[in-house]
Amino acid sequence: MSKPEFVGREAVLEQRGQTPQWRFAGFVAGDGDADVLASDPIIAGDELVGYVTLGRNASRGREAARAQLFGYRDGGARDPVRD
């Protein structure tokens, strides 16, 4: 790492290359009827992979046909977009 010394540098170097426990990700859910609330589960297939931290329901904006949400997902879970 070429960045100069900073508090926590050793911890960053230790974690480098490891799979993170949680990943912050954006999702699109439902068919326009989904009501998304904080702490709702994020499910991929039949597997619980995380929890919602912020959601925007489709009914709150004409530009959104489906619910948009952000949340933390299990860092080790399969990523359907990348895998």
C-alpha positions in Angstrom: 0.0 0.0 0.0 1.5 3.3 -1.1 -0.6 5.5 1.1 1.3 7.2 3.9 0.9 6.2 7.6 -2.6 6.6 9.1 -4.5 5.3 12.1 -5.8 1.8 11.3 -3.3 1.1 8.5 -2.2 -2.2 10.0 -5.9 -3.4 10.3 -6.5 -2.5 6.6 -3.4 -4.5 5.5 -4.5 -7.5 7.6 -8.0 -7.5 5.9 -6.7 -6.9 2.4 -7.4 -9.9 0.2 -10.0 -11.4 2.6 -13.6 -11.8 1.8 -15.6 -9.1 3.7 -18.2 -10.3 6.2 -20.8 -7.9 4.7 -21.1 -6.0 1.4 -23.1 -2.9 0.8 -25.2 -3.3 -2.4 -28.1 -1.8 -4.3 -31.1 -3.9 -5.3 -34.4 -3.6 -7.3 -37.3 -5.6 -5.9 -40.8 -6.6 -6.8 -43.1 -5.8 -9.6 -44.2 -2.4 -8.5 -46.2 -3.5 -5.4 -43.3 -4.1 -3.1 -43.2 -2.1 0.2 -39.6 -2.1 1.4 -38.8 -1.1 4.9 -35.5 -1.0 6.8 -34.5 -4.3 8.4 -36.5 -6.3 5.8 -34.7 -9.5 4.8 -32.9 -9.7 1.4 -33.5 -13.1 -0.1 -31.8 -14.5 -3.2 -33.6 -17.7 -4.4 -34.3 -19.5 -1.1 -31.4 -18.1 0.8 -31.4 -15.2 3.3 -28.4 -13.1 2.2 -28.8 -9.8 4.1 -31.0 -7.0 5.4 -32.3 -3.7 3.9 -31.0 -0.5 5.3 -32.8 2.0 3.1 -35.7 1.5 0.7 -37.7 3.6 -1.8 -41.1 2.2 -2.6 -42.3 2.3 -6.2 -45.4 4.3 -5.3 -43.2 7.3 -4.2 -42.1 8.2 -7.7 -43.4 7.9 -11.2 -39.9 7.2 -12.4 -39.6 4.1 -10.3 -41.5 1.1 -11.6 -40.1 -1.2 -8.9 -38.9 -0.7 -5.3 -35.3 0.4 -5.0 -33.3 -0.5 -1.9 -29.9 -0.6 -0.4 -28.7 -3.0 2.2 -25.9 -5.2 3.5 -25.6 -8.7 2.1 -23.5 -11.6 3.3 -20.0 -11.1 1.9 -19.6 -14.8 1.3 -23.0 -15.3 -0.4 -23.1 -15.9 -4.2 -23.6 -12.7 -6.1 -26.1 -13.4 -8.9 -24.8 -10.5 -11.0 -21.0 -11.3 -10.7 -21.2 -15.1 -10.4 
